[in-house]
């Protein structure tokens, strides 16, 4: 699902967009209704913490840490 990243805690997970915002998350379980759903609907809600710096000054990246397991 490029360019989204996944974060989770072995109970629930969220899709994170390139801006760092949570674009999709179902809680408290993966089969629950979405809490944040901007991935499918611009008005579906999201969560973000952002900088006051212009977006051109912010760098984002995604990388894999070898020998780590994602639950």
PDB file as gemmi writes it, atoms N, CA and C in Angstrom:
CRYST1    1.000    1.000    1.000  90.00  90.00  90.00 P 1                      
ATOM      1  N   UNK A   1       0.829  -1.190   0.000  1.00  0.00           N  
ATOM      2  CA  UNK A   1       0.000   0.000   0.000  1.00  0.00           C  
ATOM      3  C   UNK A   1       0.872   1.252   0.000  1.00  0.00           C  
ATOM      4  N   UNK A   2       1.861   1.234  -0.848  1.00  0.00           N  
ATOM      5  CA  UNK A   2       2.728   2.393  -0.971  1.00  0.00           C  
ATOM      6  C   UNK A   2       1.877   3.624  -1.248  1.00  0.00           C  
ATOM      7  N   UNK A   3       2.112   4.737  -0.634  1.00  0.00           N  
ATOM      8  CA  UNK A   3       3.230   5.137   0.211  1.00  0.00           C  
ATOM      9  C   UNK A   3       2.931   5.085   1.703  1.00  0.00           C  
ATOM     10  N   UNK A   4       2.018   4.246   2.139  1.00  0.00           N  
ATOM     11  CA  UNK A   4       1.655   4.201   3.555  1.00  0.00           C  
ATOM     12  C   UNK A   4       2.575   3.278   4.339  1.00  0.00           C  
ATOM     13  N   UNK A   5       2.793   3.625   5.596  1.00  0.00           N  
ATOM     14  CA  UNK A   5       3.527   2.772   6.526  1.00  0.00           C  
ATOM     15  C   UNK A   5       2.545   2.207   7.536  1.00  0.00           C  
ATOM     16  N   UNK A   6       2.912   1.104   8.151  1.00  0.00           N  
ATOM     17  CA  UNK A   6       2.051   0.456   9.136  1.00  0.00           C  
ATOM     18  C   UNK A   6       2.728   0.506  10.498  1.00  0.00           C  
ATOM     19  N   UNK A   7       1.974   0.878  11.520  1.00  0.00           N  
ATOM     20  CA  UNK A   7       2.434   0.773  12.902  1.00  0.00           C  
ATOM     21  C   UNK A   7       1.384  -0.028  13.659  1.00  0.00           C  
ATOM     22  N   UNK A   8       1.823  -0.761  14.650  1.00  0.00           N  
ATOM     23  CA  UNK A   8       0.885  -1.568  15.412  1.00  0.00           C  
ATOM     24  C   UNK A   8       1.495  -2.069  16.702  1.00  0.00           C  
ATOM     25  N   UNK A   9       0.653  -2.712  17.499  1.00  0.00           N  
ATOM     26  CA  UNK A   9       1.108  -3.230  18.791  1.00  0.00           C  
ATOM     27  C   UNK A   9       0.661  -4.672  18.998  1.00  0.00           C  
ATOM     28  N   UNK A  10       0.487  -5.420  17.942  1.00  0.00           N  
ATOM     29  CA  UNK A  10       0.038  -6.818  17.957  1.00  0.00           C  
ATOM     30  C   UNK A  10      -1.433  -6.960  18.327  1.00  0.00           C  
ATOM     31  N   UNK A  11      -2.136  -5.868  18.552  1.00  0.00           N  
ATOM     32  CA  UNK A  11      -3.572  -5.922  18.818  1.00  0.00           C  
ATOM     33  C   UNK A  11      -4.338  -5.085  17.800  1.00  0.00           C  
ATOM     34  N   UNK A  12      -3.816  -3.944  17.451  1.00  0.00           N  
ATOM     35  CA  UNK A  12      -4.415  -3.096  16.429  1.00  0.00           C  
ATOM     36  C   UNK A  12      -3.292  -2.486  15.602  1.00  0.00           C  
ATOM     37  N   UNK A  13      -3.628  -1.900  14.476  1.00  0.00           N  
ATOM     38  CA  UNK A  13      -2.616  -1.275  13.625  1.00  0.00           C  
ATOM     39  C   UNK A  13      -3.210  -0.051  12.954  1.00  0.00           C  
ATOM     40  N   UNK A  14      -2.329   0.776  12.413  1.00  0.00           N  
ATOM     41  CA  UNK A  14      -2.753   1.999  11.739  1.00  0.00           C  
ATOM     42  C   UNK A  14      -1.903   2.205  10.498  1.00  0.00           C  
ATOM     43  N   UNK A  15      -2.493   2.821   9.484  1.00  0.00           N  
ATOM     44  CA  UNK A  15      -1.755   3.203   8.282  1.00  0.00           C  
ATOM     45  C   UNK A  15      -1.376   4.671   8.411  1.00  0.00           C  
ATOM     46  N   UNK A  16      -0.095   4.955   8.212  1.00  0.00           N  
ATOM     47  CA  UNK A  16       0.447   6.296   8.365  1.00  0.00           C  
ATOM     48  C   UNK A  16       0.817   6.831   6.991  1.00  0.00           C  
ATOM     49  N   UNK A  17       0.340   8.028   6.654  1.00  0.00           N  
ATOM     50  CA  UNK A  17       0.647   8.653   5.371  1.00  0.00           C  
ATOM     51  C   UNK A  17       2.009   9.321   5.375  1.00  0.00           C  
ATOM     52  N   UNK A  18       2.428   9.813   4.236  1.00  0.00           N  
ATOM     53  CA  UNK A  18       3.742  10.446   4.116  1.00  0.00           C  
ATOM     54  C   UNK A  18       3.871  11.711   4.950  1.00  0.00           C  
ATOM     55  N   UNK A  19       2.757  12.323   5.316  1.00  0.00           N  
ATOM     56  CA  UNK A  19       2.814  13.516   6.165  1.00  0.00           C  
ATOM     57  C   UNK A  19       2.972  13.154   7.639  1.00  0.00           C  
ATOM     58  N   UNK A  20       2.873  11.851   7.961  1.00  0.00           N  
ATOM     59  CA  UNK A  20       2.944  11.408   9.348  1.00  0.00           C  
ATOM     60  C   UNK A  20       1.586  11.281  10.001  1.00  0.00           C  
ATOM     61  N   UNK A  21       0.521  11.576   9.270  1.00  0.00           N  
ATOM     62  CA  UNK A  21      -0.834  11.506   9.821  1.00  0.00           C  
ATOM     63  C   UNK A  21      -1.349  10.068   9.804  1.00  0.00           C  
ATOM     64  N   UNK A  22      -2.120   9.710  10.822  1.00  0.00           N  
ATOM     65  CA  UNK A  22      -2.810   8.425  10.847  1.00  0.00           C  
ATOM     66  C   UNK A  22      -3.992   8.553   9.892  1.00  0.00           C  
ATOM     67  N   UNK A  23      -3.927   7.844   8.782  1.00  0.00           N  
ATOM     68  CA  UNK A  23      -4.943   7.940   7.734  1.00  0.00           C  
ATOM     69  C   UNK A  23      -6.022   6.867   7.870  1.00  0.00           C  
ATOM     70  N   UNK A  24      -5.687   5.736   8.506  1.00  0.00           N  
ATOM     71  CA  UNK A  24      -6.654   4.646   8.676  1.00  0.00           C  
ATOM     72  C   UNK A  24      -6.332   3.896   9.956  1.00  0.00           C  
ATOM     73  N   UNK A  25      -7.335   3.738  10.805  1.00  0.00           N  
ATOM     74  CA  UNK A  25      -7.152   2.954  12.027  1.00  0.00           C  
ATOM     75  C   UNK A  25      -8.505   2.483  12.525  1.00  0.00           C  
ATOM     76  N   UNK A  26      -8.596   1.199  12.794  1.00  0.00           N  
ATOM     77  CA  UNK A  26      -9.785   0.619  13.414  1.00  0.00           C  
ATOM     78  C   UNK A  26      -9.433   0.293  14.860  1.00  0.00           C  
ATOM     79  N   UNK A  27     -10.319   0.592  15.779  1.00  0.00           N  
ATOM     80  CA  UNK A  27     -10.032   0.350  17.197  1.00  0.00           C  
ATOM     81  C   UNK A  27     -11.313  -0.034  17.909  1.00  0.00           C  
ATOM     82  N   UNK A  28     -11.266  -0.867  18.895  1.00  0.00           N  
ATOM     83  CA  UNK A  28     -10.049  -1.401  19.515  1.00  0.00           C  
ATOM     84  C   UNK A  28      -9.499  -2.650  18.827  1.00  0.00           C  
ATOM     85  N   UNK A  29     -10.197  -3.180  17.821  1.00  0.00           N  
ATOM     86  CA  UNK A  29      -9.740  -4.374  17.105  1.00  0.00           C  
ATOM     87  C   UNK A  29      -9.667  -4.080  15.610  1.00  0.00           C  
ATOM     88  N   UNK A  30      -8.865  -4.849  14.871  1.00  0.00           N  
ATOM     89  CA  UNK A  30      -8.765  -4.619  13.427  1.00  0.00           C  
ATOM     90  C   UNK A  30     -10.085  -4.770  12.678  1.00  0.00           C  
ATOM     91  N   UNK A  31     -11.045  -5.539  13.234  1.00  0.00           N  
ATOM     92  CA  UNK A  31     -12.331  -5.707  12.558  1.00  0.00           C  
ATOM     93  C   UNK A  31     -13.394  -4.737  13.080  1.00  0.00           C  
ATOM     94  N   UNK A  32     -12.988  -3.759  13.895  1.00  0.00           N  
ATOM     95  CA  UNK A  32     -13.898  -2.713  14.384  1.00  0.00           C  
ATOM     96  C   UNK A  32     -14.089  -1.650  13.309  1.00  0.00           C  
ATOM     97  N   UNK A  33     -15.106  -0.816  13.438  1.00  0.00           N  
ATOM     98  CA  UNK A  33     -15.266   0.301  12.505  1.00  0.00           C  
ATOM     99  C   UNK A  33     -14.059   1.248  12.594  1.00  0.00           C  
ATOM    100  N   UNK A  34     -13.728   1.928  11.510  1.00  0.00           N  
ATOM    101  CA  UNK A  34     -12.567   2.821  11.543  1.00  0.00           C  
ATOM    102  C   UNK A  34     -12.789   4.037  12.444  1.00  0.00           C  
ATOM    103  N   UNK A  35     -11.745   4.372  13.181  1.00  0.00           N  
ATOM    104  CA  UNK A  35     -11.728   5.598  13.980  1.00  0.00           C  
ATOM    105  C   UNK A  35     -11.260   6.747  13.093  1.00  0.00           C  
ATOM    106  N   UNK A  36     -10.242   6.460  12.278  1.00  0.00           N  
ATOM    107  CA  UNK A  36      -9.731   7.415  11.296  1.00  0.00           C  
ATOM    108  C   UNK A  36      -9.851   6.752   9.933  1.00  0.00           C  
ATOM    109  N   UNK A  37     -10.464   7.433   8.954  1.00  0.00           N  
ATOM    110  CA  UNK A  37     -10.719   6.804   7.667  1.00  0.00           C  
ATOM    111  C   UNK A  37     -10.412   7.661   6.461  1.00  0.00           C  
ATOM    112  N   UNK A  38      -9.510   8.624   6.595  1.00  0.00           N  
ATOM    113  CA  UNK A  38      -9.209   9.517   5.471  1.00  0.00           C  
ATOM    114  C   UNK A  38      -8.630   8.775   4.272  1.00  0.00           C  
ATOM    115  N   UNK A  39      -8.110   7.586   4.471  1.00  0.00           N  
ATOM    116  CA  UNK A  39      -7.580   6.791   3.365  1.00  0.00           C  
ATOM    117  C   UNK A  39      -8.637   6.571   2.285  1.00  0.00           C  
ATOM    118  N   UNK A  40      -9.887   6.353   2.693  1.00  0.00           N  
ATOM    119  CA  UNK A  40     -10.969   6.092   1.742  1.00  0.00           C  
ATOM    120  C   UNK A  40     -11.875   7.283   1.491  1.00  0.00           C  
ATOM    121  N   UNK A  41     -11.894   8.240   2.401  1.00  0.00           N  
ATOM    122  CA  UNK A  41     -12.806   9.382   2.296  1.00  0.00           C  
ATOM    123  C   UNK A  41     -12.116  10.620   2.859  1.00  0.00           C  
ATOM    124  N   UNK A  42     -11.952  11.685   2.076  1.00  0.00           N  
ATOM    125  CA  UNK A  42     -11.283  12.892   2.569  1.00  0.00           C  
ATOM    126  C   UNK A  42     -11.909  13.449   3.852  1.00  0.00           C  
ATOM    127  N   UNK A  43     -13.192  13.168   4.072  1.00  0.00           N  
ATOM    128  CA  UNK A  43     -13.863  13.631   5.288  1.00  0.00           C  
ATOM    129  C   UNK A  43     -13.910  12.545   6.364  1.00  0.00           C  
ATOM    130  N   UNK A  44     -13.148  11.470   6.184  1.00  0.00           N  
ATOM    131  CA  UNK A  44     -13.187  10.334   7.100  1.00  0.00           C  
ATOM    132  C   UNK A  44     -12.406  10.512   8.380  1.00  0.00           C  
ATOM    133  N   UNK A  45     -11.714  11.614   8.526  1.00  0.00           N  
ATOM    134  CA  UNK A  45     -10.976  11.891   9.750  1.00  0.00           C  
ATOM    135  C   UNK A  45      -9.555  11.356   9.725  1.00  0.00           C  
ATOM    136  N   UNK A  46      -8.686  12.018  10.470  1.00  0.00           N  
ATOM    137  CA  UNK A  46      -7.291  11.612  10.601  1.00  0.00           C  
ATOM    138  C   UNK A  46      -6.755  12.178  11.909  1.00  0.00           C  
ATOM    139  N   UNK A  47      -5.572  11.743  12.284  1.00  0.00           N  
ATOM    140  CA  UNK A  47      -4.898  12.267  13.461  1.00  0.00           C  
ATOM    141  C   UNK A  47      -3.494  12.650  13.052  1.00  0.00           C  
ATOM    142  N   UNK A  48      -3.068  13.839  13.453  1.00  0.00           N  
ATOM    143  CA  UNK A  48      -1.700  14.241  13.140  1.00  0.00           C  
ATOM    144  C   UNK A  48      -1.180  15.219  14.177  1.00  0.00           C  
ATOM    145  N   UNK A  49       0.109  15.206  14.315  1.00  0.00           N  
ATOM    146  CA  UNK A  49       0.837  16.213  15.085  1.00  0.00           C  
ATOM    147  C   UNK A  49       1.787  16.820  14.076  1.00  0.00           C  
ATOM    148  N   UNK A  50       1.718  18.115  13.890  1.00  0.00           N  
ATOM    149  CA  UNK A  50       2.515  18.716  12.824  1.00  0.00           C  
ATOM    150  C   UNK A  50       3.395  19.841  13.340  1.00  0.00           C  
ATOM    151  N   UNK A  51       4.345  20.170  12.519  1.00  0.00           N  
ATOM    152  CA  UNK A  51       5.296  21.232  12.813  1.00  0.00           C  
ATOM    153  C   UNK A  51       4.788  22.551  12.253  1.00  0.00           C  
ATOM    154  N   UNK A  52       5.253  23.627  12.820  1.00  0.00           N  
ATOM    155  CA  UNK A  52       4.932  24.940  12.271  1.00  0.00           C  
ATOM    156  C   UNK A  52       5.830  25.277  11.083  1.00  0.00           C  
ATOM    157  N   UNK A  53       6.861  24.450  10.852  1.00  0.00           N  
ATOM    158  CA  UNK A  53       7.772  24.674   9.734  1.00  0.00           C  
ATOM    159  C   UNK A  53       7.044  24.405   8.419  1.00  0.00           C  
ATOM    160  N   UNK A  54       7.413  25.118   7.365  1.00  0.00           N  
ATOM    161  CA  UNK A  54       6.815  24.833   6.050  1.00  0.00           C  
ATOM    162  C   UNK A  54       7.070  23.376   5.663  1.00  0.00           C  
ATOM    163  N   UNK A  55       6.130  22.772   4.966  1.00  0.00           N  
ATOM    164  CA  UNK A  55       6.247  21.353   4.620  1.00  0.00           C  
ATOM    165  C   UNK A  55       7.482  21.053   3.774  1.00  0.00           C  
ATOM    166  N   UNK A  56       8.031  22.045   3.083  1.00  0.00           N  
ATOM    167  CA  UNK A  56       9.236  21.820   2.285  1.00  0.00           C  
ATOM    168  C   UNK A  56      10.454  21.597   3.172  1.00  0.00           C  
ATOM    169  N   UNK A  57      10.377  21.968   4.457  1.00  0.00           N  
ATOM    170  CA  UNK A  57      11.498  21.793   5.379  1.00  0.00           C  
ATOM    171  C   UNK A  57      11.450  20.457   6.112  1.00  0.00           C  
ATOM    172  N   UNK A  58      10.426  19.661   5.868  1.00  0.00           N  
ATOM    173  CA  UNK A  58      10.241  18.413   6.597  1.00  0.00           C  
ATOM    174  C   UNK A  58      10.560  17.233   5.690  1.00  0.00           C  
ATOM    175  N   UNK A  59      11.374  16.323   6.198  1.00  0.00           N  
ATOM    176  CA  UNK A  59      11.744  15.125   5.445  1.00  0.00           C  
ATOM    177  C   UNK A  59      11.082  13.916   6.105  1.00  0.00           C  
ATOM    178  N   UNK A  60      10.494  13.044   5.312  1.00  0.00           N  
ATOM    179  CA  UNK A  60       9.938  11.802   5.847  1.00  0.00           C  
ATOM    180  C   UNK A  60      10.545  10.635   5.089  1.00  0.00           C  
ATOM    181  N   UNK A  61      10.645   9.509   5.775  1.00  0.00           N  
ATOM    182  CA  UNK A  61      11.167   8.313   5.131  1.00  0.00           C  
ATOM    183  C   UNK A  61      10.605   7.083   5.821  1.00  0.00           C  
ATOM    184  N   UNK A  62      10.666   5.984   5.129  1.00  0.00           N  
ATOM    185  CA  UNK A  62      10.249   4.700   5.677  1.00  0.00           C  
ATOM    186  C   UNK A  62      11.392   3.744   5.451  1.00  0.00           C  
ATOM    187  N   UNK A  63      11.723   2.960   6.464  1.00  0.00           N  
ATOM    188  CA  UNK A  63      12.804   1.999   6.289  1.00  0.00           C  
ATOM    189  C   UNK A  63      12.511   0.730   7.070  1.00  0.00           C  
ATOM    190  N   UNK A  64      13.146  -0.325   6.667  1.00  0.00           N  
ATOM    191  CA  UNK A  64      12.975  -1.633   7.290  1.00  0.00           C  
ATOM    192  C   UNK A  64      14.147  -1.897   8.220  1.00  0.00           C  
ATOM    193  N   UNK A  65      13.868  -2.343   9.428  1.00  0.00           N  
ATOM    194  CA  UNK A  65      14.913  -2.736  10.362  1.00  0.00           C  
ATOM    195  C   UNK A  65      15.099  -4.245  10.242  1.00  0.00           C  
ATOM    196  N   UNK A  66      16.260  -4.696   9.791  1.00  0.00           N  
ATOM    197  CA  UNK A  66      16.484  -6.127   9.583  1.00  0.00           C  
ATOM    198  C   UNK A  66      16.246  -6.948  10.853  1.00  0.00           C  
ATOM    199  N   UNK A  67      15.799  -8.172  10.649  1.00  0.00           N  
ATOM    200  CA  UNK A  67      15.589  -9.132  11.736  1.00  0.00           C  
ATOM    201  C   UNK A  67      14.573  -8.666  12.768  1.00  0.00           C  
ATOM    202  N   UNK A  68      13.591  -7.893  12.337  1.00  0.00           N  
ATOM    203  CA  UNK A  68      12.513  -7.459  13.226  1.00  0.00           C  
ATOM    204  C   UNK A  68      11.210  -8.049  12.709  1.00  0.00           C  
ATOM    205  N   UNK A  69      10.330  -8.404  13.607  1.00  0.00           N  
ATOM    206  CA  UNK A  69       9.061  -8.986  13.199  1.00  0.00           C  
ATOM    207  C   UNK A  69       7.945  -7.987  13.430  1.00  0.00           C  
ATOM    208  N   UNK A  70       7.099  -7.838  12.457  1.00  0.00           N  
ATOM    209  CA  UNK A  70       5.930  -6.971  12.577  1.00  0.00           C  
ATOM    210  C   UNK A  70       4.742  -7.841  12.927  1.00  0.00           C  
ATOM    211  N   UNK A  71       4.028  -7.516  14.005  1.00  0.00           N  
ATOM    212  CA  UNK A  71       2.856  -8.316  14.399  1.00  0.00           C  
ATOM    213  C   UNK A  71       1.617  -7.751  13.771  1.00  0.00           C  
TER     214      UNK A  71                                                      
END                                                                             
